[in-house]
Amino acid sequence: MQERSFTEPFERVYATLKRMVSNYATLAVLDVRRAAVQFAWLVAGGIFIAVLIVTAWLAAVVALAVWLLGAGMSWPAVLMIAAALNLAGAAIVAMRLRNVFDHVPFEATLGQLKSEEPARSEAEVKLQG
């Protein structure tokens, strides 16, 4: 009969925990790698879409400018109309983005860390009340 040492069960538990931690670490690394690739595709796609939208906008402004020049309008007037269109587009985007920064980033997390009750969003108030 073979005698088992007193530390053998602890060694097995340690080896099992070590394998488990290694497996979770491998899973985390693979998930991070996949997320990084997805994020890179998202950024590249966003840049590509932005370039295409800007190109389409510029083509539309140039087409309007050529049409206005063909209709007998002067160069300064055509350029002023093109500039006004660009400023109007910038104003529309600025108005849409105005509400993005209403709240400080990580406001709820900071409130939780400071042991304050975090401010609830309107959607949370509607869901709870």
Secondary structure, 3 states (H helix, E strand, C coil): CCCCCCCHHHHHHHHHHHHHHHHHHHHHHHHHHHHHHHHHHHHHHHHHHHHHHHHHHHHHHHHHHHHHHHCCCCHHHHHHHHHHHHHHHHHHHHHHHHHHHCCCCCHHHHHHHCCCCCCCCHHHHHHHC
